[in-house]
Amino acid sequence: MLTMVLKRMMLAVPSLIGVVIVTFLLTRALPGDPAAYFAGPAADKVAVEQIRVKLGLDQPLIVQFGRYVQDLGKGDLGNSLTTGQPVLTEIKNRLPASAELTLLGLFVAMAIAIPLGILAATRPGSLIDHACRVIATAGVSLPVFFLGLILVYVFYYLLGWSPAPLGRLDVFYNPPASITGFYLIDSLLTGQWETFRAAISQLILPAMTLGIFALAPIARMTRASMLAVLSSDFVRTARASGLTPYTVTVTYAFRNAMLPVVTTLGMVFSFLLGANVLVEKVFAWPGIGSYAVEALIASDFAPVQGFVMTMAIMYVALNLLIDILYVLIDPRMRIEA
Amino acid sequence: MSSIAPSAPHAPASSGLMATLRHARYIIGDNPVTGLAFGLFVIIVFLALFGPYIVPYDPLASNTAFALKPPSAAYWFGTDQLGRDVFSRVIVATRLDFIIAVSSVALVFVMGGLSGVAAGFFGGWTDRVVGRIADTIMAFPLFVLAMGIVAALGNTVENIVLATAVVNFPLYARVARAEANVRREAGFVQAARLCGNGEFRILLTQILPNIMPIMIVQMSLTMGYAILNAAGLSFIGLGVRPPTAEWGIMVAEGAAFMVSGEWWIAFFPGLALMVAVFCFNLLGDGLRDIVDPSRRT
């Protein structure tokens, strides 16, 4: 099994090389002169020349690429023009906020979608089956930023249940001591119940938004794969042997039906990481998405490049993790290896 | 819809066409939602063509005396912070959003479709190159890659179209490749080869027309995604600039007023966006049912 995992890890290498090449080409595709771009609008000719030499833009493309890869190896993603901070530090500081939001969103989605898909598959043609289909289609059609705004209007303005959509924590609270960077976990670890409650009340709406958005593909896949498994021979045998419907559905069908669902998670993550940017903008969430958006507005390219790079690397890593998980839960994959 | 009909090989063309139409009517009769989606599609196309001529107010004319008015008989969707009529702006925006979606889908159809067909038909290094490009694009979260492309190439509507097309490339290339691959050694291809047609000619005159139905379904299904992607990009401030009327940017402009209760500024453009995407998704599902009944869900 270890060779299987290692083999799969090797397959991620070309993807990573592709990511590095594309992000490099994106910088070189900047309109006009990249040196003038990185020097900022206020720079004169001499300053631009200095930047050109400093960035190595006077060198041939292949040398530039070598230098770019070298910098990446050292963890250097350049500096932001507007804040002057190294991009890597900013991304490191903001990553936990995004990760907390995305993971909770995924959790919400799975907690609703999987039971819904199973219920829909076990009762085809019933009300819950139709509900599942409507939700699956509506979820794909709903612009995620629009959904977020609707939730803000209903739960903040109309009902007053949730706090103002402004960041991770109300100004009256101090963030908990940073252990993992996740406010929920950190406040629990340090025993600050008030902070925990404040953090979760801020987190609940954006996480719901992401969850509803990601729900559709998971529910659709769960339903389809449950339907396929439920009509297979081994389920018929299990039923004929007189096992209870619960055992048949949960122990026999569910575990087999989860395999394609795990595979879909890769696609779901692609959507989630993108939607995350929009949701962070709606809720003024101080994550890496809003960092990139702020930089985009200011035409500050280094943070955007760092952001695209980080997201792509995370996505490749997540896909790798999903594939390894697949090997772990499907014994057949182990035998093949 | 008749143009996408896969005509039966042995029957005369007209009866094949009739059969498809009957089949289409059966599908629509069985699933009225597809009919509804088709009706919506006609309305969207109508508004995209004639929207600017039928709206009651100038979408760009501000009237600060009537700023932030809720929906009323005079202003059906209310007015925004500059007193512009939201209804007129939503209608007028249909054209721009539709153009962005159609042109990006057309672009990716040409890029992805042709390279996918070539990859599936020729195999070998063509296949490897196309596959490698698709894999590299797939290594990025798609919306993030689109952001990066627009940021790098410049903040224009053309680049939004291009970025949306690029992120959809793998989808088209894969479908076209798979469809072309199974037809590589089909009887009609062999026959065309025996008649002395060159490989490239076979690709264009035999393979491409045969995979058109599947590709058109694919276009309809990704059209909704293209609209969402473009609107998302303009929501974060890329591409379309104010005061241009476009659904994504209108939602962004109204976002700040959502917390103070002026819901209509962001709600109606968002709703329009949702209805358009919903329409294309349902239409895509319906077309797929007609073209490929085995994949009905």
Interface residues (C-beta under 8 A of the other chain):
Chain A: P14 S15 L16 G18 V19 I21 V22 T23 L26 T27 A29 L30 P31 T137 A138 V140 S141 L142 P143 V144 F145 F146 L149 I150 V152 Y153 Y156 Y157 A164 P165 A224 F269 S270 F271 L272 L273 G274 A275 V277 L278 K281 V282 A292 V293 L296 I297 S299 F301 V304 Q305 F307 V308 M311 A312 Y315 V316
Chain B: R132 D135 T136 A139 F140 P141 L142 F143 V144 L145 A146 M147 G148 I149 A151 A152 L153 G154 N155 G224 L228 A231 G232 F235 I236 G237 L238 G248 V251 A252 G254 A255 M258 V259 S260 G261 W263 A266 F267 G270 L273 M274 V277 F278 N281 L282 D285 T297
